[in-house]
Amino acid sequence: MKKTITFLALTIIAVSSCTDASRSKIGGYGNTYKVTVIGGDTTMVFHSTGKVLSEDKSDGYYFTNESNGKLVEVSGNVVIEQE
């Protein structure tokens, strides 16, 4: 019982010390995002069905496109906004 209380106390302290942005990033699953890819002559806008993710050592992002349910991978000048 004492270990459980200690664990819960440490968890509360750790979560409360996060910034708003950190909490949003951790808890962003289930939310939709607007992904804007800005190119030289074109701007493409996508809407994800959920979290936009990035792989380790990658400059790109991937997500499921809301309009057709397909996987989209983008890189370059990308702006990601939670909707």
C-alpha positions as CSV (number, residue, x, y, z in Angstrom):
1,M,0.0,0.0,0.0
2,K,2.8,2.4,0.9
3,K,4.5,1.7,-2.4
4,T,1.3,2.5,-4.3
5,I,0.9,5.8,-2.5
6,T,4.5,6.7,-3.2
7,F,4.2,5.8,-6.9
8,L,1.0,7.9,-7.2
9,A,2.6,10.8,-5.5
10,L,5.7,10.7,-7.8
11,T,3.4,10.4,-10.9
12,I,1.4,13.4,-9.8
13,I,4.6,15.5,-9.3
14,A,6.0,14.4,-12.6
15,V,2.8,15.2,-14.6
16,S,2.3,18.6,-12.8
17,S,5.9,19.7,-13.6
18,C,5.3,19.4,-17.4
19,T,4.6,22.4,-19.4
20,D,1.2,22.9,-21.2
21,A,2.9,22.0,-24.5
22,S,4.4,18.8,-23.1
23,R,1.1,17.6,-21.7
24,S,-0.6,18.4,-25.0
25,K,2.0,16.4,-26.9
26,I,1.6,13.4,-24.6
27,G,-2.2,13.5,-24.5
28,G,-2.7,14.3,-28.1
29,Y,-3.9,10.8,-29.1
30,G,-7.5,10.8,-30.4
31,N,-7.4,14.4,-31.5
32,T,-7.3,15.5,-35.1
33,Y,-4.6,17.7,-36.6
34,K,-4.3,20.1,-39.6
35,V,-1.0,19.4,-41.4
36,T,0.2,22.1,-43.8
37,V,3.1,21.3,-46.1
38,I,4.6,24.5,-47.6
39,G,6.5,24.1,-50.8
40,G,8.1,26.6,-53.2
41,D,5.0,27.1,-55.4
42,T,2.4,25.1,-53.6
43,T,0.8,24.6,-50.2
44,M,-0.9,21.3,-49.4
45,V,-3.3,20.9,-46.4
46,F,-4.2,17.6,-44.9
47,H,-6.4,16.7,-41.9
48,S,-5.3,13.6,-39.8
49,T,-7.6,11.2,-38.1
50,G,-5.4,11.1,-35.1
51,K,-1.9,11.9,-33.8
52,V,0.8,13.0,-36.3
53,L,4.0,11.0,-35.6
54,S,7.7,11.2,-36.5
55,E,10.2,8.4,-36.4
56,D,13.6,8.6,-34.7
57,K,16.3,10.2,-36.8
58,S,13.8,11.3,-39.4
59,D,12.9,14.8,-40.7
60,G,9.4,13.7,-41.8
61,Y,6.0,13.0,-40.3
62,Y,3.3,10.4,-40.9
63,F,-0.4,10.2,-40.2
64,T,-3.7,8.8,-41.6
65,N,-5.4,11.2,-44.0
66,E,-9.0,11.9,-42.9
67,S,-10.3,12.2,-46.5
68,N,-9.3,8.8,-47.8
69,G,-8.0,6.8,-44.8
70,K,-4.6,6.3,-46.3
71,L,-1.2,6.7,-44.8
72,V,0.5,10.0,-45.7
73,E,4.2,10.7,-45.1
74,V,5.5,14.3,-45.5
75,S,8.7,16.2,-44.9
76,G,10.1,19.7,-45.5
77,N,8.4,22.8,-44.2
78,V,5.6,21.3,-42.2
79,V,3.2,23.1,-39.8
80,I,1.1,20.9,-37.5
81,E,-1.9,22.4,-35.7
82,Q,-4.2,20.6,-33.3
83,E,-7.9,21.1,-34.3
